[in-house]
């Protein structure tokens, strides 16, 4: 469509034949959108020749009886972690003498670890009890645990493009062989290995899962820093649930409390005789009490605490942060 004569449109406004809004709409409707020319397909740009390698910074998180994970301990000597999911089999349906549809089964998370050593805390996850330090009783209950590790990301330009943080939840370790070989003229260290299976954990808006991955080359630096500080930070290593992690990288209700971690909950409270039900009440990590005044959009019942949990505050119904610990 051709653009109408602007002089005629202006004369129409002066004569009262059309309104300015109608003129504006006429001009907008007459503009034909430019068609975008698709970019040609290309291959082998150096920055897109990506690869992933290595395994390091392993952390073990034993699960307590209440389902909360203990503080993490480092896992040294990791040689290999292999993701080996199973299931998701394709079940075909036939009807009317023809292939009708297909249904995929549930996918299960399995993995394996190879390492030259393991933290003492892992013994309970491997079915061993310690009546006294250094004494192990095997064939005992196998504790569940979580596991975190990192892999490196590179491309044709650099081998240190970024990293990927992996988190696996609700794991159990199956018994495996532990060979003991005689020393010969070419001795080798005997690695340990375990087969793992994960119990899926709830995730808001998605099917339950046992595995999350975080790519530092694609996430915002502030998001990756917040996550890595929580897991690898100086204040202790904590394993947040998938839903808690969502509140780190995708803040609850579209609101970001100045980039800090939020553990979302709901709480009822009374103000001036009125009962407010189910208000969003996050727990927010701060460095010290001076940052409380920056938390201006929290609902009553919200908590704030420093990473080692030695100090905690709660926001009362009148907007005052009251120290609890």
Secondary structure, DSSP 8 states (H G I E B T S, - for coil): -----HHHHHHHHHTTSS-HHHHHHHHHHH---------------GGG--EEEEEEEEEEEEB-TTS-B---EEE--EEEEEE--EE--EEEEEETTEEEEEEE--EE-EEEEEES---GGGGGGGT-B-SSTT--B-S-----EEEEEEEEEE-SS-S-SEEEEEEEEEEEEE----------TT-----EEEEEEE--EEETTEEEESEEEEETTTS-HHHHHHHHHHHH-TT------HHHHHHHHS-GGG--STT--EE--EEEEEETTEEEEEEE--EEE-SSGGGGGG--S--TT-EEE-TTSS-EEEE-TTS-EEE--
